[in-house]
Amino acid sequence: MADETFFSLQGQVAVITGAGQGIGEGIAVRLSEAGARVALLDTNRATAEDAAQRLKGIGVHCDVRSAVSVQSAIDEVRRKLGPIQILVNNAGITGRTLPLWELDENDLDQVYAVNFKGVFLTCKAVIAEMLSQGYGRILNIASIAGKEGNPTLIPYSSTKAAVIGLTKALAKEVAGKGNITVNAISPAVIRTKILDGVARETVQYMISKIPMGRTGTIEEIAALVHYLVSREASFTTGQCYDISGGRATY
């Protein structure tokens, strides 16, 4: 794909958070195939480095809950790969699948720190550079839960809704200040290892809402992300694209 004219990312540096496995790794594979030099950020450096080695990229330790860790990781990417053109905020956790009355404050704090604060911190770490160079692509992974709300997933649903709000607000802040776009996608349930930690009843509920009657794939997510971070997606910003097998109809 690196030699194709359309949707080429040749010469660009792409940072993907939560990229040691699953959707993040799949996105890194797709962007690397399109010509990008990829930096895979993850709390597990060994996993990130292993995946990055196969892609001729770099694996970097990053705890998105910490401003210090995020800045250190971004600085390392710049030293090793150069200026950053693309940021994909994929890192996220579901938290415990319980009704509100069985959750405690810590349940909310843990999910908030990764799913929303992490997006805020990584966007903040790259946006000045994108404004300076007059170009940038930010893509945030939200969720259909952030639009519709999934029962027993209140912290997850709420923080993903916040990600959509951040996306739209930041897109308006940088609109007209160069070719910088900020978008999100809202997947329905995708078959990854993260589902192993979700109650079976919750997974079945989510699938039952999908008209196609199946989970999405990592490859399908990566394809949509690839378009939205490409140069061709230059008039698309502040949007949240559903990739839900027909679940969302608005």
Backbone torsions as a table, in degrees:
resi	resn	phi	psi	omega
1	MET	NA	-21.9	-173.8
2	ALA	-62.2	-24.7	-176.3
3	ASP	-94.2	-4.3	-178.9
4	GLU	-73.3	148.1	-179.3
5	THR	-71.1	-47.1	-175.1
6	PHE	-85.4	137.4	176.9
7	PHE	64.5	21.8	175.8
8	SER	-72.4	140.6	175.5
9	LEU	-115.2	22.0	-176.8
10	GLN	-54.3	129.1	176.2
11	GLY	84.1	-2.6	-179.1
12	GLN	-96.2	152.6	177.6
13	VAL	-105.3	126.1	-178.1
14	ALA	-118.8	128.1	176.4
15	VAL	-106.0	127.6	179.0
16	ILE	-124.3	123.1	179.4
17	THR	-89.7	154.8	-178.0
18	GLY	59.8	39.1	-168.9
19	ALA	-100.3	8.3	-178.4
20	GLY	-70.4	-20.4	-178.4
21	GLN	-162.1	176.8	171.8
22	GLY	60.8	-140.0	-176.3
23	ILE	-60.5	-42.0	-179.2
24	GLY	-60.5	-44.0	178.2
25	GLU	-65.4	-40.5	178.8
26	GLY	-61.9	-39.3	176.5
27	ILE	-65.1	-43.1	178.5
28	ALA	-59.7	-41.0	177.9
29	VAL	-60.3	-48.5	-177.4
30	ARG	-62.4	-45.7	-178.1
31	LEU	-69.0	-35.1	176.3
32	SER	-64.5	-42.1	178.3
33	GLU	-63.0	-26.1	178.9
34	ALA	-85.1	0.1	174.5
35	GLY	109.3	-4.8	-178.5
36	ALA	-74.4	149.8	168.1
37	ARG	-89.7	118.7	-168.7
38	VAL	-104.9	141.2	172.7
39	ALA	-116.4	118.0	-178.2
40	LEU	-98.1	111.4	-179.8
41	LEU	-98.5	135.4	-178.7
42	ASP	-161.2	155.9	175.6
43	THR	-69.9	-23.2	177.5
44	ASN	-99.4	97.0	-176.6
45	ARG	-60.7	-40.6	-177.4
46	ALA	-61.6	-43.7	178.8
47	THR	-64.5	-43.0	179.7
48	ALA	-64.3	-43.2	-179.4
49	GLU	-65.7	-38.2	179.2
50	ASP	-63.5	-45.8	178.6
51	ALA	-66.7	-40.3	-178.1
52	ALA	-65.7	-35.2	-179.0
53	GLN	-60.8	-38.6	179.2
54	ARG	-68.3	-21.5	-177.0
55	LEU	-105.7	4.1	-176.2
56	LYS	57.9	35.5	176.4
57	GLY	-111.5	-157.0	177.9
58	ILE	-128.0	145.1	174.1
59	GLY	-104.3	132.6	-174.7
60	VAL	-132.0	133.9	175.3
61	HIS	-72.2	134.4	177.3
62	CYS	-155.9	126.5	171.3
63	ASP	-104.3	103.5	-172.7
64	VAL	-65.8	-10.0	178.1
65	ARG	-76.3	-13.8	-173.5
66	SER	-115.9	124.4	177.5
67	ALA	-61.4	-38.6	179.8
68	VAL	-64.4	-45.0	180.0
69	SER	-64.9	-42.4	179.4
70	VAL	-62.7	-47.3	-178.8
71	GLN	-63.9	-39.9	178.2
72	SER	-62.0	-42.9	-179.8
73	ALA	-65.6	-44.5	179.6
74	ILE	-64.1	-40.4	177.1
75	ASP	-61.3	-40.1	178.8
76	GLU	-64.5	-41.1	177.8
77	VAL	-61.1	-44.9	-179.0
78	ARG	-62.9	-40.5	179.2
79	ARG	-63.6	-39.9	-172.8
80	LYS	-90.3	-31.2	-174.8
81	LEU	-119.5	-23.0	-178.9
82	GLY	107.6	-168.3	-177.4
83	PRO	-58.7	147.1	-176.1
84	ILE	-97.6	127.7	177.0
85	GLN	-104.4	-26.2	-172.4
86	ILE	-130.9	133.5	172.8
87	LEU	-127.8	125.4	174.5
88	VAL	-116.3	113.2	179.7
89	ASN	-90.5	97.6	-177.2
90	ASN	-109.3	-24.1	-175.8
91	ALA	-56.0	131.7	-180.0
92	GLY	-169.2	156.5	176.1
93	ILE	-133.1	154.8	-179.8
94	THR	-88.5	-30.5	-172.7
95	GLY	78.8	-175.5	-178.6
96	ARG	-76.0	141.4	-179.9
97	THR	-94.9	90.1	-177.5
98	LEU	-143.9	155.5	174.5
99	PRO	-67.5	160.5	-174.8
100	LEU	-52.1	-41.9	-174.9
101	TRP	-71.1	-6.5	176.2
102	GLU	-108.2	1.2	177.6
103	LEU	-94.5	158.8	174.2
104	ASP	-125.5	179.1	-176.1
105	GLU	-58.7	-37.5	-179.1
106	ASN	-63.9	-34.6	177.8
107	ASP	-59.7	-43.4	178.7
108	LEU	-68.7	-45.3	-176.0
109	ASP	-60.4	-41.4	-178.0
110	GLN	-64.2	-45.5	-178.7
111	VAL	-70.0	-42.0	178.1
112	TYR	-58.3	-43.3	-175.1
113	ALA	-61.6	-37.2	-179.6
114	VAL	-85.8	-52.7	-169.0
115	ASN	-73.2	-36.4	-178.8
116	PHE	-110.4	-52.9	179.7
117	LYS	-58.1	-39.5	179.1
118	GLY	-60.5	-40.9	177.7
119	VAL	-66.1	-44.1	177.6
120	PHE	-56.5	-47.8	-175.5
121	LEU	-67.9	-41.2	-178.7
122	THR	-71.0	-39.1	175.5
123	CYS	-60.2	-44.5	-179.6
124	LYS	-61.9	-33.9	-176.8
125	ALA	-73.2	-21.1	-177.0
126	VAL	-114.1	-16.9	-168.8
127	ILE	-66.8	-35.5	179.7
128	ALA	-63.4	-39.7	178.4
129	GLU	-64.9	-42.2	179.2
130	MET	-64.1	-40.3	177.1
131	LEU	-63.8	-40.2	-179.5
132	SER	-64.4	-41.5	-178.3
133	GLN	-88.0	-5.3	176.6
134	GLY	71.0	20.4	-179.0
135	TYR	-156.0	144.2	175.0
136	GLY	176.9	154.2	176.2
137	ARG	-132.8	122.2	174.7
138	ILE	-118.0	129.7	179.2
139	LEU	-129.4	120.1	-179.1
140	ASN	-106.1	132.9	177.6
141	ILE	-87.0	107.2	175.7
142	ALA	-95.5	-138.0	179.3
143	SER	-169.0	153.1	173.6
144	ILE	-61.3	-25.7	177.0
145	ALA	-62.5	-28.6	178.8
146	GLY	-73.0	-16.7	177.5
147	LYS	-98.2	-40.3	-172.5
148	GLU	-107.5	-22.6	-177.2
149	GLY	78.0	119.5	176.6
150	ASN	-104.0	128.4	177.9
151	PRO	-61.6	146.2	-176.2
152	THR	69.5	9.2	177.0
153	LEU	-133.4	49.2	-176.8
154	ILE	-65.8	-47.8	178.0
155	PRO	-60.2	-41.9	180.0
156	TYR	-65.4	-50.8	-178.9
157	SER	-59.3	-42.6	-176.9
158	SER	-67.1	-43.4	-178.8
159	THR	-71.4	-31.9	176.8
160	LYS	-71.0	-33.5	173.0
161	ALA	-63.1	-39.2	178.3
162	ALA	-64.2	-36.4	177.7
163	VAL	-62.3	-40.2	177.7
164	ILE	-63.6	-41.8	177.9
165	GLY	-63.8	-43.7	177.5
166	LEU	-59.9	-43.9	-179.3
167	THR	-57.1	-49.2	-177.4
168	LYS	-67.0	-39.2	-179.6
169	ALA	-68.5	-45.9	-179.6
170	LEU	-65.7	-37.7	178.1
171	ALA	-58.2	-40.2	179.5
172	LYS	-71.4	-32.5	179.7
173	GLU	-66.1	-34.7	-175.4
174	VAL	-102.5	-4.9	179.8
175	ALA	-59.3	132.1	179.4
176	GLY	83.6	-1.1	178.6
177	LYS	-105.5	53.3	-175.5
178	GLY	99.4	-175.8	-177.9
179	ASN	-90.7	73.0	-178.2
180	ILE	-121.2	126.7	177.9
181	THR	-123.1	150.2	178.6
182	VAL	-134.4	116.7	-178.3
183	ASN	-135.2	169.1	176.6
184	ALA	-135.8	161.7	169.6
185	ILE	-126.5	150.4	179.7
186	SER	-123.8	90.5	178.9
187	PRO	-71.8	150.7	162.2
188	ALA	-81.1	-163.1	-175.1
189	VAL	-66.3	129.2	-180.0
190	ILE	-115.6	138.4	-177.1
191	ARG	-75.2	100.0	176.0
192	THR	-139.8	175.1	179.9
193	LYS	-64.9	-21.2	-178.3
194	ILE	-61.6	-26.4	-179.8
195	LEU	-68.2	-20.4	179.3
196	ASP	-62.7	-24.6	-179.1
197	GLY	-96.4	5.3	-179.6
198	VAL	-105.3	137.3	-179.9
199	ALA	-54.2	137.4	-177.3
200	ARG	-55.8	-39.5	-179.2
201	GLU	-62.8	-36.7	178.9
202	THR	-67.7	-42.3	178.8
203	VAL	-62.5	-45.8	-179.9
204	GLN	-62.7	-37.0	176.7
205	TYR	-61.1	-45.1	-177.6
206	MET	-65.3	-42.2	179.7
207	ILE	-66.0	-36.0	-178.8
208	SER	-63.0	-20.7	-179.9
209	LYS	-86.6	-5.9	-175.0
210	ILE	-96.9	114.6	-179.1
211	PRO	-55.9	-32.8	178.5
212	MET	-71.9	-15.2	174.1
213	GLY	71.0	26.6	179.5
214	ARG	-151.0	167.3	172.6
215	THR	-80.6	159.3	173.4
216	GLY	-80.7	171.8	179.2
217	THR	-113.8	157.8	177.1
218	ILE	-59.8	-40.0	-178.3
219	GLU	-63.2	-36.1	179.4
220	GLU	-68.8	-37.9	175.9
221	ILE	-63.8	-47.2	-176.5
222	ALA	-61.4	-35.3	-179.4
223	ALA	-65.5	-43.3	179.0
224	LEU	-66.6	-42.8	177.7
225	VAL	-58.8	-44.3	-179.0
226	HIS	-55.0	-47.4	179.0
227	TYR	-61.4	-46.8	-173.5
228	LEU	-69.0	-20.2	177.0
229	VAL	-100.3	4.9	-179.7
230	SER	-84.2	164.4	176.9
231	ARG	-64.2	-30.1	-177.3
232	GLU	-65.1	-26.1	-179.2
233	ALA	-86.2	54.5	-171.0
234	SER	-88.1	-13.7	-179.7
235	PHE	-114.3	18.8	-178.3
236	THR	-117.8	108.9	179.8
237	THR	-151.9	152.6	179.9
238	GLY	71.7	20.8	-176.0
239	GLN	-108.6	155.6	173.0
240	CYS	-124.0	108.8	-176.1
241	TYR	-91.0	126.5	175.9
242	ASP	-77.6	139.2	170.2
243	ILE	-135.7	80.7	-161.8
244	SER	-131.4	11.6	-179.6
245	GLY	62.9	24.4	178.0
246	GLY	95.3	1.5	-178.3
247	ARG	-63.4	-46.9	180.0
248	ALA	-90.2	131.1	-179.1
249	THR	-121.2	25.4	179.3
250	TYR	-138.6	NA	NA
